[in-house]
Amino acid sequence: MNPVHWLFFIGTVVVSLGFAFYGQWVLWKYKASAYRTTVTGCETARFVLDKAGLVQVPVTPIEPSEEYPSAEGLFLEPGIYEGRDFLSVLQASRQAFLKCQLSNMTFWVRLKTRIAFLIRFTVLAGWILLVLGNFFHALQFLVNLGLGCFTVVMALVIFDLPFELEVEEKTSKLLKHSGYFQLNEMTHLKKLSQAIALWGLAAIVRAPFDKCLCLLGKKGRGYGL
């Protein structure tokens, strides 16, 4: 790669690596998996829906392998529905808030899933193209394509960032006004919510790591929800 390529590559990876380390540090410090709140994910989702006047919308558990139903309702994975840990409560409240904002939650869930797949695929393709272009002289033209993949990914996540930050801000306010959580608990929830909102910016280095986890039979963290 020429100096311009190296500068762009290093800058992109450093930014992504910084957000990846930040996200992991927040999860390590604030997740507190052994701690249990006084409410479940179902109860916090119910509060958010009721606050928006959607008292008729039921909150229902659904297995992760099942297709998200088109029927009216908010569907949560059983672990989130029954969970009392910070992440379960936060995920439930985020999904409930989105249910209040979006007329077609089913479409949004499917769209978010496809975007997450597109980001992972594009990042992995970018890394493969960069490796081939740098190790094989005849394939140097692939470097530009690899860097182009990184550009597309960063453009997607930056475009989505204002929406994620808005969800983080409004969800945190709802949880604060719910009266369910102490001040120290709200600090944990706020930090975790911010990390989730910024998680997509770590995609350049996180996607290969998540792929390695999948090969080892473990599940990486999804983008967005």
Order of alpha helices (4+ residues) and beta strands (2+ residues): alpha-alpha-beta-beta-alpha-alpha-alpha-alpha-alpha-alpha
